[in-house]
Every structure is written in structure tokens, then in C-alpha cells.
Amino acid sequence: MQSILLNSGEFRTLPNDSSLTAMLAKNLQIAQVGHEMVDAGEGLKTKQTVYAIDDEIIREKQDLLFTRPFSTMSASEKQRATVCPSCRQKRIIKDRWSDCLVCRRRGL
């Protein structure tokens, strides 16, 4: 995962396991699915959280656009974003919807 992020050009330095876990844990589109033991070097083992896409919210690729955090949106997406009346988060909401996709799927 770290090498994929580094090669994407989004990061200047390789994120370590702690910073990568912190980023994933804060993302609404990602869910923790368990833990695994990984080799930390020199025979030491450490417990690492395993993440997966939250399939309760993300069912199609286009759902990623409607569930993005405001801080990760492009300038044009930020102009389209409005405040959801239920969760009070700035998200892109389709014209025919009253709430954001997250509130609709989670029943908030």
C-alpha cells in the first residue's frame, strides 16, 4: 500500500505504518475489518489493523465522489458541495436528494 501511494505522486515521502493507519482510520469510506500479525523486523511481530472499503456506503465507483471528505475535494468539487442537513458535513449532494449519500445509506 505504501509503495502504491508513493508512486501515485500524492506524497513526497513514504508514509510509515502509523501515519497510514491514522489516514485510513479517519476516512469514512474505509472500515476496519480486523487485525493481522506482521513481521516488524528482527523476529518481532506486531499487530496491524486491516482495512477494506465500507461496502455499506460504497456500492459503486461513483459513490466515492459523493462520500469524499471536503478536504480531499478538487476546487470544482468544493464549489458543488453543500452542507448536509442531517450530518452537517459538506458533501456533494445530488439535486433530487435531500441528504448526502452517507446519511441515506446509514439511515441517519
Secondary structure as UniProt FT lines:
FT   HELIX           2..8
FT   HELIX           17..26
FT   TURN            28..29
FT   STRAND          30..41
FT   TURN            42..43
FT   STRAND          44..53
FT   TURN            55..57
FT   TURN            61..62
FT   HELIX           63..67
FT   HELIX           70..72
FT   HELIX           75..80
FT   STRAND          82..83
FT   TURN            85..87
FT   STRAND          90..91
FT   TURN            95..96
FT   HELIX           101..106
//
